[in-house]
């Protein structure tokens, strides 16, 4: 298990379990961005951009301990 920091913006503020301040989430080893979406209650087609550690990310990208993920909708 490891922790990541998640921020959401745009329409995802209304559609996810994450508020404007963001949240720290614990995920299982091997988790990908798509697994994170499930954890925060967001569907793939609601996400316009994924940013991981300040760089453009992908839904199938593996996450690591202490990653900072921004989901824009």
N, C-alpha and C positions, 0 to 999 in steps of 0.2 A: 504494500500500500504506500502511496505517496500523496503529497498535497500539491495543488496548483491554485493559482489566484485567477479568478474569473471576473471579467467586467462585461457588461452588455450595454448596447446603446440602440437608439432608434426604436422601432416597433417592438424589439425584444424586451424592452423594459416593461411592457404591458403583458407580454406573452410568456415570460419565463419566471422561474422561482427566485431570480436574482434581482436585488433592488439596485438603485443608483450607486450605492457605495461599493458594490461588488461583493464577492465572497471567496473564502478559502474552502476548497472542496478536497475530499480524500477520494482517490481513485485507485483501482487495483493495478498492479504491475501490468504493463502491456497495453494500457488504455490508450485510445486514440481520441482525436477531437470529436469524432462521431459519438463515442461513448460519453463524452462530456455533455453533448447536446441532450442525450437521454437523461442524464443526471439533473440537468437544469430545466427539463420539460420543454425543449424546443425541437421543432422538426427541421430536417435538412433544408427544405425549400423556404424556410423563413430567414435563413442566414444569407446575407449578401456578401459579407467579407469575414474572413478569419485571420486574426493577427496573433502570432505566437512570438513572444519575446521581441516585439517591435518589428517583426518581419511577416510578410504575407504567408499564411498557412493554408493547409488543405484539410478536408474532412477526414482523410485517411492517415493523417500525420500522427505518428506516435508522440505521446507526451512524456515528459520527464519531471522528476522532482523539482519543485519550485518554479516551473514554467509560469509565465504570465500570459493568459489567453484573453483576447478581446473578441467578442462576437458582435458583429454589427448587422442590424436588420433593417 
